[in-house]
Amino acid sequence: MAISTKINPEFGNLPLNKLLLASLIISVITAILGLLAQIVLPPQIPLYYGLPQTTAQITPSILIVLPSVVSIFTTIINTILSIKIHDNYLKRTLAFASITVAILAVVTTYKIIFLVGSL
């Protein structure tokens, strides 16, 4: 019996449960590597690129895990919604949205690390 069906038996019935699980694993690994990147990051990093080019973009370097945390919460919410709804199209859309957010969080985190880190 798989671990996912021990947590919730309905998780095994989701159309793309492996995709949801992969997005969760990707996000957790990215968060861990973001924490490990504290060694090479300066004390403050530019994280909020949507803000004007002032000190409002600058945050403490520990917040490099913020995109991954948002991705983890998005995946958890999408998984709960996928279990509750009955339309397969919406379930697949939520799974693809989760993996898309996870990939964008990976890209954001690594771009910032390689942009400002001393590698």
Biopython code that builds the backbone (N, CA, C, O; Angstrom):
import numpy as np
from Bio.PDB.StructureBuilder import StructureBuilder

atoms = [
    (1, "MET", "N", (0.844, -1.179, 0.000)),
    (1, "MET", "CA", (0.000, 0.000, 0.000)),
    (1, "MET", "C", (0.890, 1.243, 0.000)),
    (1, "MET", "O", (1.837, 1.333, 0.781)),
    (2, "ALA", "N", (0.588, 2.184, -0.863)),
    (2, "ALA", "CA", (1.407, 3.383, -1.009)),
    (2, "ALA", "C", (1.184, 4.339, 0.153)),
    (2, "ALA", "O", (0.151, 4.304, 0.822)),
    (3, "ILE", "N", (2.171, 5.186, 0.376)),
    (3, "ILE", "CA", (2.097, 6.159, 1.466)),
    (3, "ILE", "C", (0.945, 7.128, 1.238)),
    (3, "ILE", "O", (0.262, 7.510, 2.189)),
    (4, "SER", "N", (0.721, 7.530, -0.010)),
    (4, "SER", "CA", (-0.305, 8.524, -0.298)),
    (4, "SER", "C", (-1.705, 8.019, 0.034)),
    (4, "SER", "O", (-2.561, 8.817, 0.416)),
    (5, "THR", "N", (-1.965, 6.721, -0.098)),
    (5, "THR", "CA", (-3.288, 6.218, 0.225)),
    (5, "THR", "C", (-3.456, 6.009, 1.723)),
    (5, "THR", "O", (-4.585, 5.923, 2.205)),
    (6, "LYS", "N", (-2.359, 5.925, 2.471)),
    (6, "LYS", "CA", (-2.474, 5.847, 3.919)),
    (6, "LYS", "C", (-2.872, 7.193, 4.503)),
    (6, "LYS", "O", (-3.595, 7.249, 5.497)),
    (7, "ILE", "N", (-2.405, 8.282, 3.891)),
    (7, "ILE", "CA", (-2.740, 9.624, 4.368)),
    (7, "ILE", "C", (-4.217, 9.903, 4.123)),
    (7, "ILE", "O", (-4.946, 10.242, 5.055)),
    (8, "ASN", "N", (-4.651, 9.767, 2.915)),
    (8, "ASN", "CA", (-6.047, 9.963, 2.558)),
    (8, "ASN", "C", (-6.356, 9.015, 1.407)),
    (8, "ASN", "O", (-5.724, 9.114, 0.355)),
    (9, "PRO", "N", (-7.309, 8.099, 1.572)),
    (9, "PRO", "CA", (-7.590, 7.137, 0.501)),
    (9, "PRO", "C", (-8.049, 7.783, -0.796)),
    (9, "PRO", "O", (-7.863, 7.207, -1.867)),
    (10, "GLU", "N", (-8.643, 8.969, -0.722)),
    (10, "GLU", "CA", (-9.114, 9.640, -1.928)),
    (10, "GLU", "C", (-7.971, 10.237, -2.737)),
    (10, "GLU", "O", (-8.147, 10.526, -3.921)),
    (11, "PHE", "N", (-6.801, 10.430, -2.126)),
    (11, "PHE", "CA", (-5.657, 10.977, -2.866)),
    (11, "PHE", "C", (-5.232, 10.027, -3.978)),
    (11, "PHE", "O", (-4.808, 10.475, -5.043)),
    (12, "GLY", "N", (-5.341, 8.727, -3.746)),
    (12, "GLY", "CA", (-4.981, 7.749, -4.768)),
    (12, "GLY", "C", (-5.910, 7.773, -5.961)),
    (12, "GLY", "O", (-5.545, 7.291, -7.033)),
    (13, "ASN", "N", (-7.111, 8.326, -5.802)),
    (13, "ASN", "CA", (-8.081, 8.384, -6.891)),
    (13, "ASN", "C", (-7.953, 9.628, -7.756)),
    (13, "ASN", "O", (-8.648, 9.753, -8.764)),
    (14, "LEU", "N", (-7.081, 10.542, -7.380)),
    (14, "LEU", "CA", (-6.913, 11.754, -8.179)),
    (14, "LEU", "C", (-6.265, 11.405, -9.511)),
    (14, "LEU", "O", (-5.403, 10.527, -9.562)),
    (15, "PRO", "N", (-6.664, 12.082, -10.601)),
    (15, "PRO", "CA", (-6.114, 11.747, -11.916)),
    (15, "PRO", "C", (-4.600, 11.951, -12.025)),
    (15, "PRO", "O", (-3.919, 11.136, -12.646)),
    (16, "LEU", "N", (-4.070, 13.004, -11.445)),
    (16, "LEU", "CA", (-2.649, 13.306, -11.579)),
    (16, "LEU", "C", (-2.006, 13.436, -10.204)),
    (16, "LEU", "O", (-1.331, 14.428, -9.927)),
    (17, "ASN", "N", (-2.209, 12.443, -9.340)),
    (17, "ASN", "CA", (-1.689, 12.536, -7.981)),
    (17, "ASN", "C", (-0.165, 12.538, -7.944)),
    (17, "ASN", "O", (0.426, 13.128, -7.040)),
    (18, "LYS", "N", (0.474, 11.895, -8.901)),
    (18, "LYS", "CA", (1.938, 11.905, -8.934)),
    (18, "LYS", "C", (2.466, 13.296, -9.295)),
    (18, "LYS", "O", (3.546, 13.688, -8.852)),
    (19, "LEU", "N", (1.715, 14.026, -10.087)),
    (19, "LEU", "CA", (2.113, 15.387, -10.441)),
    (19, "LEU", "C", (2.004, 16.314, -9.225)),
    (19, "LEU", "O", (2.864, 17.169, -9.013)),
    (20, "LEU", "N", (0.949, 16.142, -8.433)),
    (20, "LEU", "CA", (0.810, 16.918, -7.205)),
    (20, "LEU", "C", (1.918, 16.578, -6.216)),
    (20, "LEU", "O", (2.477, 17.462, -5.567)),
    (21, "LEU", "N", (2.221, 15.317, -6.109)),
    (21, "LEU", "CA", (3.293, 14.889, -5.212)),
    (21, "LEU", "C", (4.648, 15.401, -5.694)),
    (21, "LEU", "O", (5.487, 15.796, -4.885)),
    (22, "ALA", "N", (4.860, 15.394, -6.997)),
    (22, "ALA", "CA", (6.124, 15.903, -7.552)),
    (22, "ALA", "C", (6.271, 17.399, -7.294)),
    (22, "ALA", "O", (7.366, 17.864, -6.978)),
    (23, "SER", "N", (5.193, 18.151, -7.422)),
    (23, "SER", "CA", (5.291, 19.593, -7.168)),
    (23, "SER", "C", (5.578, 19.866, -5.698)),
    (23, "SER", "O", (6.295, 20.813, -5.375)),
    (24, "LEU", "N", (5.033, 19.057, -4.809)),
    (24, "LEU", "CA", (5.325, 19.221, -3.389)),
    (24, "LEU", "C", (6.785, 18.896, -3.086)),
    (24, "LEU", "O", (7.438, 19.613, -2.328)),
    (25, "ILE", "N", (7.292, 17.830, -3.671)),
    (25, "ILE", "CA", (8.694, 17.440, -3.450)),
    (25, "ILE", "C", (9.644, 18.483, -4.023)),
    (25, "ILE", "O", (10.642, 18.827, -3.391)),
    (26, "ILE", "N", (9.340, 18.986, -5.214)),
    (26, "ILE", "CA", (10.180, 20.018, -5.831)),
    (26, "ILE", "C", (10.238, 21.257, -4.946)),
    (26, "ILE", "O", (11.304, 21.842, -4.755)),
    (27, "SER", "N", (9.090, 21.654, -4.408)),
    (27, "SER", "CA", (9.042, 22.851, -3.569)),
    (27, "SER", "C", (9.804, 22.667, -2.264)),
    (27, "SER", "O", (10.491, 23.582, -1.811)),
    (28, "VAL", "N", (9.688, 21.491, -1.659)),
    (28, "VAL", "CA", (10.406, 21.237, -0.403)),
    (28, "VAL", "C", (11.910, 21.217, -0.643)),
    (28, "VAL", "O", (12.669, 21.776, 0.149)),
    (29, "ILE", "N", (12.344, 20.584, -1.717)),
    (29, "ILE", "CA", (13.777, 20.544, -2.040)),
    (29, "ILE", "C", (14.301, 21.951, -2.319)),
    (29, "ILE", "O", (15.402, 22.300, -1.895)),
    (30, "THR", "N", (13.518, 22.753, -3.027)),
    (30, "THR", "CA", (13.934, 24.127, -3.306)),
    (30, "THR", "C", (14.036, 24.943, -2.026)),
    (30, "THR", "O", (14.945, 25.761, -1.884)),
    (31, "ALA", "N", (13.114, 24.730, -1.093)),
    (31, "ALA", "CA", (13.174, 25.448, 0.188)),
    (31, "ALA", "C", (14.414, 25.038, 0.979)),
    (31, "ALA", "O", (15.076, 25.883, 1.581)),
    (32, "ILE", "N", (14.726, 23.760, 0.977)),
    (32, "ILE", "CA", (15.917, 23.289, 1.693)),
    (32, "ILE", "C", (17.184, 23.856, 1.062)),
    (32, "ILE", "O", (18.082, 24.305, 1.775)),
    (33, "LEU", "N", (17.264, 23.840, -0.258)),
    (33, "LEU", "CA", (18.439, 24.397, -0.927)),
    (33, "LEU", "C", (18.520, 25.919, -0.753)),
    (33, "LEU", "O", (19.614, 26.484, -0.728)),
    (34, "GLY", "N", (17.370, 26.576, -0.635)),
    (34, "GLY", "CA", (17.373, 28.008, -0.353)),
    (34, "GLY", "C", (17.940, 28.296, 1.027)),
    (34, "GLY", "O", (18.658, 29.277, 1.223)),
    (35, "LEU", "N", (17.610, 27.432, 1.983)),
    (35, "LEU", "CA", (18.187, 27.587, 3.324)),
    (35, "LEU", "C", (19.683, 27.314, 3.317)),
    (35, "LEU", "O", (20.447, 27.990, 4.006)),
    (36, "LEU", "N", (20.098, 26.325, 2.541)),
    (36, "LEU", "CA", (21.529, 26.026, 2.445)),
    (36, "LEU", "C", (22.289, 27.126, 1.705)),
    (36, "LEU", "O", (23.492, 27.293, 1.904)),
    (37, "ALA", "N", (21.593, 27.868, 0.860)),
    (37, "ALA", "CA", (22.241, 28.941, 0.097)),
    (37, "ALA", "C", (22.564, 30.151, 0.958)),
    (37, "ALA", "O", (23.196, 31.094, 0.480)),
    (38, "GLN", "N", (22.145, 30.144, 2.217)),
    (38, "GLN", "CA", (22.459, 31.252, 3.113)),
    (38, "GLN", "C", (23.965, 31.434, 3.252)),
    (38, "GLN", "O", (24.430, 32.518, 3.608)),
    (39, "ILE", "N", (24.717, 30.398, 2.979)),
    (39, "ILE", "CA", (26.176, 30.453, 3.068)),
    (39, "ILE", "C", (26.751, 31.423, 2.032)),
    (39, "ILE", "O", (27.698, 32.156, 2.317)),
    (40, "VAL", "N", (26.177, 31.423, 0.840)),
    (40, "VAL", "CA", (26.737, 32.230, -0.250)),
    (40, "VAL", "C", (25.975, 33.521, -0.506)),
    (40, "VAL", "O", (26.403, 34.334, -1.325)),
    (41, "LEU", "N", (24.861, 33.724, 0.174)),
    (41, "LEU", "CA", (24.053, 34.920, -0.063)),
    (41, "LEU", "C", (24.479, 36.065, 0.846)),
    (41, "LEU", "O", (24.918, 35.838, 1.973)),
    (42, "PRO", "N", (24.348, 37.292, 0.356)),
    (42, "PRO", "CA", (24.593, 38.444, 1.235)),
    (42, "PRO", "C", (23.458, 38.568, 2.255)),
    (42, "PRO", "O", (22.446, 37.877, 2.132)),
    (43, "PRO", "N", (23.608, 39.426, 3.247)),
    (43, "PRO", "CA", (22.568, 39.543, 4.275)),
    (43, "PRO", "C", (21.214, 40.009, 3.745)),
    (43, "PRO", "O", (20.174, 39.667, 4.307)),
    (44, "GLN", "N", (21.225, 40.786, 2.668)),
    (44, "GLN", "CA", (19.980, 41.245, 2.070)),
    (44, "GLN", "C", (19.994, 40.945, 0.575)),
    (44, "GLN", "O", (21.019, 41.068, -0.095)),
    (45, "ILE", "N", (18.815, 40.543, 0.070)),
    (45, "ILE", "CA", (18.697, 40.188, -1.343)),
    (45, "ILE", "C", (17.511, 40.924, -1.959)),
    (45, "ILE", "O", (16.574, 41.285, -1.247)),
    (46, "PRO", "N", (17.538, 41.150, -3.274)),
    (46, "PRO", "CA", (16.362, 41.728, -3.940)),
    (46, "PRO", "C", (15.365, 40.614, -4.256)),
    (46, "PRO", "O", (15.654, 39.730, -5.063)),
    (47, "LEU", "N", (14.205, 40.654, -3.627)),
    (47, "LEU", "CA", (13.222, 39.594, -3.832)),
    (47, "LEU", "C", (11.959, 40.096, -4.520)),
    (47, "LEU", "O", (11.383, 39.389, -5.346)),
    (48, "TYR", "N", (11.532, 41.286, -4.194)),
    (48, "TYR", "CA", (10.276, 41.814, -4.727)),
    (48, "TYR", "C", (10.551, 42.666, -5.958)),
    (48, "TYR", "O", (10.613, 43.892, -5.871)),
    (49, "TYR", "N", (10.714, 42.014, -7.102)),
    (49, "TYR", "CA", (11.074, 42.725, -8.324)),
    (49, "TYR", "C", (9.925, 43.549, -8.888)),
    (49, "TYR", "O", (10.167, 44.425, -9.718)),
    (50, "GLY", "N", (8.698, 43.306, -8.476)),
    (50, "GLY", "CA", (7.562, 44.063, -8.974)),
    (50, "GLY", "C", (7.465, 45.449, -8.382)),
    (50, "GLY", "O", (6.755, 46.304, -8.911)),
    (51, "LEU", "N", (8.164, 45.679, -7.302)),
    (51, "LEU", "CA", (8.141, 46.993, -6.663)),
    (51, "LEU", "C", (9.106, 47.939, -7.372)),
    (51, "LEU", "O", (9.986, 47.490, -8.106)),
    (52, "PRO", "N", (8.947, 49.250, -7.156)),
    (52, "PRO", "CA", (9.883, 50.209, -7.772)),
    (52, "PRO", "C", (11.318, 49.939, -7.300)),
    (52, "PRO", "O", (11.528, 49.363, -6.232)),
    (53, "GLN", "N", (12.282, 50.354, -8.089)),
    (53, "GLN", "CA", (13.679, 50.095, -7.760)),
    (53, "GLN", "C", (14.134, 50.987, -6.621)),
    (53, "GLN", "O", (14.827, 51.985, -6.819)),
    (54, "THR", "N", (13.733, 50.607, -5.452)),
    (54, "THR", "CA", (14.153, 51.292, -4.237)),
    (54, "THR", "C", (14.527, 50.222, -3.222)),
    (54, "THR", "O", (14.710, 49.055, -3.568)),
    (55, "THR", "N", (14.637, 50.626, -1.997)),
    (55, "THR", "CA", (14.948, 49.652, -0.954)),
    (55, "THR", "C", (13.752, 48.760, -0.640)),
    (55, "THR", "O", (13.875, 47.834, 0.161)),
    (56, "ALA", "N", (12.593, 49.020, -1.255)),
    (56, "ALA", "CA", (11.419, 48.174, -1.029)),
    (56, "ALA", "C", (11.610, 46.778, -1.618)),
    (56, "ALA", "O", (10.939, 45.834, -1.202)),
    (57, "GLN", "N", (12.517, 46.639, -2.579)),
    (57, "GLN", "CA", (12.806, 45.328, -3.164)),
    (57, "GLN", "C", (13.691, 44.475, -2.265)),
    (57, "GLN", "O", (13.724, 43.254, -2.416)),
    (58, "ILE", "N", (14.385, 45.075, -1.362)),
    (58, "ILE", "CA", (15.392, 44.395, -0.555)),
    (58, "ILE", "C", (14.741, 43.732, 0.661)),
    (58, "ILE", "O", (13.944, 44.353, 1.365)),
    (59, "THR", "N", (15.087, 42.471, 0.897)),
    (59, "THR", "CA", (14.593, 41.726, 2.055)),
    (59, "THR", "C", (15.756, 40.964, 2.682)),
    (59, "THR", "O", (16.807, 40.814, 2.060)),
    (60, "PRO", "N", (15.573, 40.486, 3.906)),
    (60, "PRO", "CA", (16.605, 39.615, 4.486)),
    (60, "PRO", "C", (16.759, 38.345, 3.646)),
    (60, "PRO", "O", (15.792, 37.869, 3.052)),
    (61, "SER", "N", (17.958, 37.809, 3.602)),
    (61, "SER", "CA", (18.228, 36.678, 2.718)),
    (61, "SER", "C", (17.507, 35.399, 3.129)),
    (61, "SER", "O", (17.391, 34.478, 2.321)),
    (62, "ILE", "N", (17.022, 35.319, 4.361)),
    (62, "ILE", "CA", (16.298, 34.128, 4.779)),
    (62, "ILE", "C", (14.973, 33.989, 4.034)),
    (62, "ILE", "O", (14.415, 32.896, 3.944)),
    (63, "LEU", "N", (14.474, 35.105, 3.501)),
    (63, "LEU", "CA", (13.208, 35.061, 2.768)),
    (63, "LEU", "C", (13.354, 34.490, 1.361)),
    (63, "LEU", "O", (12.404, 34.535, 0.579)),
    (64, "ILE", "N", (14.512, 33.962, 1.030)),
    (64, "ILE", "CA", (14.686, 33.291, -0.256)),
    (64, "ILE", "C", (13.789, 32.054, -0.343)),
    (64, "ILE", "O", (13.523, 31.558, -1.438)),
    (65, "VAL", "N", (13.328, 31.560, 0.795)),
    (65, "VAL", "CA", (12.445, 30.397, 0.804)),
    (65, "VAL", "C", (10.982, 30.778, 0.587)),
    (65, "VAL", "O", (10.130, 29.897, 0.478)),
    (66, "LEU", "N", (10.677, 32.071, 0.523)),
    (66, "LEU", "CA", (9.300, 32.522, 0.367)),
    (66, "LEU", "C", (8.616, 31.978, -0.892)),
    (66, "LEU", "O", (7.471, 31.536, -0.790)),
    (67, "PRO", "N", (9.244, 31.984, -2.070)),
    (67, "PRO", "CA", (8.574, 31.397, -3.236)),
    (67, "PRO", "C", (8.263, 29.908, -3.056)),
    (67, "PRO", "O", (7.225, 29.430, -3.512)),
    (68, "SER", "N", (9.143, 29.195, -2.405)),
    (68, "SER", "CA", (8.901, 27.767, -2.168)),
    (68, "SER", "C", (7.773, 27.543, -1.178)),
    (68, "SER", "O", (6.968, 26.626, -1.347)),
    (69, "VAL", "N", (7.709, 28.369, -0.152)),
    (69, "VAL", "CA", (6.639, 28.235, 0.837)),
    (69, "VAL", "C", (5.285, 28.536, 0.194)),
    (69, "VAL", "O", (4.298, 27.850, 0.462)),
    (70, "VAL", "N", (5.244, 29.548, -0.641)),
    (70, "VAL", "CA", (4.000, 29.857, -1.364)),
    (70, "VAL", "C", (3.629, 28.693, -2.277)),
    (70, "VAL", "O", (2.452, 28.354, -2.400)),
    (71, "SER", "N", (4.606, 28.090, -2.907)),
    (71, "SER", "CA", (4.358, 26.942, -3.773)),
    (71, "SER", "C", (3.845, 25.737, -2.979)),
    (71, "SER", "O", (2.956, 25.022, -3.441)),
    (72, "ILE", "N", (4.398, 25.514, -1.797)),
    (72, "ILE", "CA", (3.933, 24.406, -0.961)),
    (72, "ILE", "C", (2.481, 24.625, -0.548)),
    (72, "ILE", "O", (1.666, 23.706, -0.625)),
    (73, "PHE", "N", (2.155, 25.844, -0.108)),
    (73, "PHE", "CA", (0.776, 26.131, 0.281)),
    (73, "PHE", "C", (-0.179, 26.020, -0.899)),
    (73, "PHE", "O", (-1.299, 25.531, -0.749)),
    (74, "THR", "N", (0.253, 26.467, -2.065)),
    (74, "THR", "CA", (-0.578, 26.349, -3.259)),
    (74, "THR", "C", (-0.846, 24.886, -3.594)),
    (74, "THR", "O", (-1.973, 24.525, -3.934)),
    (75, "THR", "N", (0.167, 24.052, -3.504)),
    (75, "THR", "CA", (0.002, 22.632, -3.786)),
    (75, "THR", "C", (-0.931, 21.974, -2.774)),
    (75, "THR", "O", (-1.777, 21.161, -3.146)),
    (76, "ILE", "N", (-0.782, 22.320, -1.509)),
    (76, "ILE", "CA", (-1.654, 21.740, -0.488)),
    (76, "ILE", "C", (-3.107, 22.161, -0.706)),
    (76, "ILE", "O", (-4.014, 21.334, -0.617)),
    (77, "ILE", "N", (-3.326, 23.435, -0.988)),
    (77, "ILE", "CA", (-4.686, 23.915, -1.229)),
    (77, "ILE", "C", (-5.275, 23.265, -2.477)),
    (77, "ILE", "O", (-6.435, 22.852, -2.474)),
    (78, "ASN", "N", (-4.483, 23.172, -3.540)),
    (78, "ASN", "CA", (-4.973, 22.541, -4.767)),
    (78, "ASN", "C", (-5.271, 21.062, -4.560)),
    (78, "ASN", "O", (-6.217, 20.537, -5.148)),
    (79, "THR", "N", (-4.480, 20.382, -3.732)),
    (79, "THR", "CA", (-4.743, 18.971, -3.450)),
    (79, "THR", "C", (-6.040, 18.808, -2.676)),
    (79, "THR", "O", (-6.837, 17.918, -2.973)),
    (80, "ILE", "N", (-6.252, 19.656, -1.693)),
    (80, "ILE", "CA", (-7.504, 19.589, -0.920)),
    (80, "ILE", "C", (-8.701, 19.876, -1.820)),
    (80, "ILE", "O", (-9.724, 19.196, -1.739)),
    (81, "LEU", "N", (-8.568, 20.885, -2.676)),
    (81, "LEU", "CA", (-9.659, 21.191, -3.598)),
    (81, "LEU", "C", (-9.894, 20.043, -4.581)),
    (81, "LEU", "O", (-11.038, 19.751, -4.930)),
    (82, "SER", "N", (-8.828, 19.398, -5.024)),
    (82, "SER", "CA", (-8.976, 18.284, -5.956)),
    (82, "SER", "C", (-9.691, 17.106, -5.318)),
    (82, "SER", "O", (-10.433, 16.387, -5.987)),
    (83, "ILE", "N", (-9.472, 16.911, -4.035)),
    (83, "ILE", "CA", (-10.163, 15.822, -3.341)),
    (83, "ILE", "C", (-11.650, 16.150, -3.185)),
    (83, "ILE", "O", (-12.494, 15.258, -3.270)),
    (84, "LYS", "N", (-11.969, 17.416, -2.960)),
    (84, "LYS", "CA", (-13.356, 17.817, -2.696)),
    (84, "LYS", "C", (-14.213, 17.932, -3.951)),
    (84, "LYS", "O", (-15.414, 17.665, -3.895)),
    (85, "ILE", "N", (-13.629, 18.323, -5.081)),
    (85, "ILE", "CA", (-14.445, 18.502, -6.290)),
    (85, "ILE", "C", (-14.535, 17.179, -7.051)),
    (85, "ILE", "O", (-13.765, 16.249, -6.812)),
    (86, "HIS", "N", (-15.494, 17.123, -7.971)),
    (86, "HIS", "CA", (-15.732, 15.867, -8.690)),
    (86, "HIS", "C", (-15.449, 15.956, -10.187)),
    (86, "HIS", "O", (-15.513, 14.940, -10.879)),
    (87, "ASP", "N", (-15.145, 17.121, -10.694)),
    (87, "ASP", "CA", (-14.890, 17.299, -12.112)),
    (87, "ASP", "C", (-13.426, 16.984, -12.418)),
    (87, "ASP", "O", (-12.527, 17.609, -11.854)),
    (88, "ASN", "N", (-13.183, 16.025, -13.301)),
    (88, "ASN", "CA", (-11.815, 15.616, -13.632)),
    (88, "ASN", "C", (-11.028, 16.726, -14.312)),
    (88, "ASN", "O", (-9.819, 16.841, -14.110)),
    (89, "TYR", "N", (-11.710, 17.555, -15.125)),
    (89, "TYR", "CA", (-11.014, 18.649, -15.793)),
    (89, "TYR", "C", (-10.446, 19.627, -14.772)),
    (89, "TYR", "O", (-9.299, 20.056, -14.902)),
    (90, "LEU", "N", (-11.225, 19.982, -13.767)),
    (90, "LEU", "CA", (-10.746, 20.899, -12.738)),
    (90, "LEU", "C", (-9.632, 20.267, -11.912)),
    (90, "LEU", "O", (-8.696, 20.957, -11.509)),
    (91, "LYS", "N", (-9.723, 18.976, -11.657)),
    (91, "LYS", "CA", (-8.666, 18.287, -10.915)),
    (91, "LYS", "C", (-7.345, 18.341, -11.674)),
    (91, "LYS", "O", (-6.291, 18.581, -11.084)),
    (92, "ARG", "N", (-7.406, 18.121, -12.966)),
    (92, "ARG", "CA", (-6.187, 18.172, -13.780)),
    (92, "ARG", "C", (-5.649, 19.595, -13.881)),
    (92, "ARG", "O", (-4.436, 19.808, -13.862)),
    (93, "THR", "N", (-6.545, 20.562, -13.987)),
    (93, "THR", "CA", (-6.128, 21.960, -14.040)),
    (93, "THR", "C", (-5.420, 22.367, -12.754)),
    (93, "THR", "O", (-4.403, 23.059, -12.801)),
    (94, "LEU", "N", (-5.940, 21.949, -11.616)),
    (94, "LEU", "CA", (-5.299, 22.255, -10.340)),
    (94, "LEU", "C", (-3.940, 21.572, -10.220)),
    (94, "LEU", "O", (-3.003, 22.154, -9.672)),
    (95, "ALA", "N", (-3.822, 20.353, -10.724)),
    (95, "ALA", "CA", (-2.534, 19.654, -10.675)),
    (95, "ALA", "C", (-1.504, 20.358, -11.551)),
    (95, "ALA", "O", (-0.356, 20.529, -11.139)),
    (96, "PHE", "N", (-1.898, 20.765, -12.744)),
    (96, "PHE", "CA", (-0.963, 21.474, -13.614)),
    (96, "PHE", "C", (-0.621, 22.853, -13.070)),
    (96, "PHE", "O", (0.501, 23.327, -13.252)),
    (97, "ALA", "N", (-1.568, 23.502, -12.407)),
    (97, "ALA", "CA", (-1.279, 24.791, -11.777)),
    (97, "ALA", "C", (-0.264, 24.614, -10.655)),
    (97, "ALA", "O", (0.607, 25.464, -10.470)),
    (98, "SER", "N", (-0.365, 23.524, -9.906)),
    (98, "SER", "CA", (0.583, 23.262, -8.818)),
    (98, "SER", "C", (1.994, 23.055, -9.344)),
    (98, "SER", "O", (2.945, 23.609, -8.793)),
    (99, "ILE", "N", (2.141, 22.271, -10.393)),
    (99, "ILE", "CA", (3.485, 22.022, -10.922)),
    (99, "ILE", "C", (4.037, 23.279, -11.589)),
    (99, "ILE", "O", (5.246, 23.511, -11.567)),
    (100, "THR", "N", (3.164, 24.090, -12.180)),
    (100, "THR", "CA", (3.616, 25.346, -12.783)),
    (100, "THR", "C", (4.132, 26.310, -11.721)),
    (100, "THR", "O", (5.175, 26.937, -11.904)),
    (101, "VAL", "N", (3.409, 26.429, -10.616)),
    (101, "VAL", "CA", (3.852, 27.302, -9.529)),
    (101, "VAL", "C", (5.158, 26.786, -8.931)),
    (101, "VAL", "O", (6.036, 27.579, -8.591)),
    (102, "ALA", "N", (5.296, 25.466, -8.800)),
    (102, "ALA", "CA", (6.529, 24.889, -8.263)),
    (102, "ALA", "C", (7.721, 25.182, -9.176)),
    (102, "ALA", "O", (8.802, 25.526, -8.698)),
    (103, "ILE", "N", (7.526, 25.047, -10.472)),
    (103, "ILE", "CA", (8.615, 25.314, -11.418)),
    (103, "ILE", "C", (8.987, 26.798, -11.408)),
    (103, "ILE", "O", (10.168, 27.143, -11.459)),
    (104, "LEU", "N", (7.983, 27.672, -11.344)),
    (104, "LEU", "CA", (8.277, 29.106, -11.282)),
    (104, "LEU", "C", (8.990, 29.476, -9.983)),
    (104, "LEU", "O", (9.842, 30.365, -9.979)),
    (105, "ALA", "N", (8.653, 28.808, -8.889)),
    (105, "ALA", "CA", (9.350, 29.058, -7.624)),
    (105, "ALA", "C", (10.803, 28.612, -7.713)),
    (105, "ALA", "O", (11.691, 29.278, -7.180)),
    (106, "VAL", "N", (11.052, 27.488, -8.384)),
    (106, "VAL", "CA", (12.423, 27.018, -8.575)),
    (106, "VAL", "C", (13.219, 28.014, -9.407)),
    (106, "VAL", "O", (14.347, 28.363, -9.058)),
    (107, "VAL", "N", (12.633, 28.466, -10.497)),
    (107, "VAL", "CA", (13.321, 29.412, -11.375)),
    (107, "VAL", "C", (13.619, 30.709, -10.631)),
    (107, "VAL", "O", (14.727, 31.238, -10.719)),
    (108, "THR", "N", (12.634, 31.219, -9.902)),
    (108, "THR", "CA", (12.825, 32.469, -9.152)),
    (108, "THR", "C", (13.929, 32.327, -8.119)),
    (108, "THR", "O", (14.809, 33.182, -8.019)),
    (109, "THR", "N", (13.881, 31.245, -7.350)),
    (109, "THR", "CA", (14.871, 31.033, -6.294)),
    (109, "THR", "C", (16.275, 30.911, -6.869)),
    (109, "THR", "O", (17.201, 31.557, -6.378)),
    (110, "TYR", "N", (16.443, 30.105, -7.884)),
    (110, "TYR", "CA", (17.781, 29.906, -8.433)),
    (110, "TYR", "C", (18.304, 31.123, -9.181)),
    (110, "TYR", "O", (19.507, 31.382, -9.174)),
    (111, "LYS", "N", (17.412, 31.875, -9.829)),
    (111, "LYS", "CA", (17.880, 33.100, -10.482)),
    (111, "LYS", "C", (18.401, 34.092, -9.461)),
    (111, "LYS", "O", (19.422, 34.743, -9.686)),
    (112, "ILE", "N", (17.702, 34.210, -8.333)),
    (112, "ILE", "CA", (18.152, 35.139, -7.297)),
    (112, "ILE", "C", (19.465, 34.659, -6.684)),
    (112, "ILE", "O", (20.373, 35.456, -6.451)),
    (113, "ILE", "N", (19.562, 33.361, -6.424)),
    (113, "ILE", "CA", (20.795, 32.821, -5.833)),
    (113, "ILE", "C", (21.992, 33.053, -6.759)),
    (113, "ILE", "O", (23.052, 33.483, -6.307)),
    (114, "PHE", "N", (21.825, 32.774, -8.036)),
    (114, "PHE", "CA", (22.950, 32.933, -8.950)),
    (114, "PHE", "C", (23.199, 34.387, -9.333)),
    (114, "PHE", "O", (24.290, 34.727, -9.791)),
    (115, "LEU", "N", (22.193, 35.252, -9.151)),
    (115, "LEU", "CA", (22.380, 36.668, -9.429)),
    (115, "LEU", "C", (23.161, 37.370, -8.335)),
    (115, "LEU", "O", (24.078, 38.137, -8.629)),
    (116, "VAL", "N", (22.816, 37.125, -7.076)),
    (116, "VAL", "CA", (23.439, 37.862, -6.000)),
    (116, "VAL", "C", (24.378, 37.010, -5.139)),
    (116, "VAL", "O", (25.120, 37.549, -4.318)),
    (117, "GLY", "N", (24.350, 35.701, -5.319)),
    (117, "GLY", "CA", (25.220, 34.835, -4.517)),
    (117, "GLY", "C", (26.657, 34.893, -4.996)),
    (117, "GLY", "O", (26.939, 35.246, -6.141)),
    (118, "SER", "N", (27.537, 34.546, -4.116)),
    (118, "SER", "CA", (28.964, 34.566, -4.469)),
    (118, "SER", "C", (29.415, 33.137, -4.801)),
    (118, "SER", "O", (30.125, 32.490, -4.030)),
    (119, "LEU", "N", (28.982, 32.677, -5.958)),
    (119, "LEU", "CA", (29.353, 31.322, -6.405)),
    (119, "LEU", "C", (30.491, 31.361, -7.386)),
    (119, "LEU", "O", (30.930, 30.316, -7.864)),
]
sb = StructureBuilder()
sb.init_structure("model")
sb.init_model(0)
sb.init_chain("A")
sb.init_seg("    ")
for serial, (resi, resn, name, xyz) in enumerate(atoms, 1):
    if name == "N":
        sb.init_residue(resn, " ", resi, " ")
    sb.init_atom(name, np.array(xyz, "f"), 0.0, 1.0, " ", f" {name:<3s}", serial, name[0])
structure = sb.get_structure()
